[in-house]
């Protein structure tokens, strides 16, 4: 029953992992297209460096605050949760706006980096993937803290990342053709709802840390209808970070964030033709097709 809490983190790992994977696919595709496949090794060195930095950042978040007072841990946790919400919101809107030009941007960076030498290509790959990795580590940590679980969020996120990597390999090899535009559009909207739950939990942390008042002033308490230990209580907590006992400040923060951000997000999607790799088609020349569709 508790394994249902992995679902939300699986989605986070899948979406963020697929974004990073597509960056790598585009880099490799462009190197192949320009007959510079000998530089692939440098891309993978950059990817490995980004992964190590992201894992180190996650470990720092997990073990760093231990030994502090309860109030200090809550203040740090709440603050980082709110920062994580800010990052994921920026990322969702950025992807909706700029993904269509991602291929062009990466090609320009690759051309400049190739001229600069080995370190240049490594830096491009590390920075492109590392940004996604650090954002993912912070948001997953905040989401895991909100659900109160230990290993389930890690397993869920790990499965999502593995799935994203497999999809990336299939796309790169030309075996798989998928519509990534609708995928990113709808998972972006769902991530906003998940982020709303993380924000509410971050507010609760700051209330417990004494930064905000109203810890015992509840907007609603439906624990009798949705017991936290029930399967549906665990499901709502694991996916949407829903708390059956929510303070007024948490409820206000959730509504003030989710409703306007969702509205603005769908307006952005409607007003923009940006679709990240609208269809990455399977063929023996898929590497060139992936770059073309990213534009």
Secondary structure, 3 states (H helix, E strand, C coil): CHHHHHHHHHHHHHHHHHHHHHHHHHHHHHHHHCCCHHHHHHHHHHHHHHHHHHHHHHHHHHHHCCCCCHHHHHHHHHHHHHHHHHHHHHHHHHHHHHHHHHHHHHHHHHHHHHHHCHHHHHHHHHHHHHHHHHHHHHHHHHHHHHHCCCCHHHHHHHHHHHHHHHHHHHHHHCCCCCCHHHHHHHHHHHHHHHHHHHHHHHHHHHHHCCCCCCCCCEEEECCCCCCCCCHHHHHHHHHHCCCCEEEHHHHHHHHHHHHHHHHHHHHHHHHCCCCCCCCCCCCCCHHHHHHHHHC
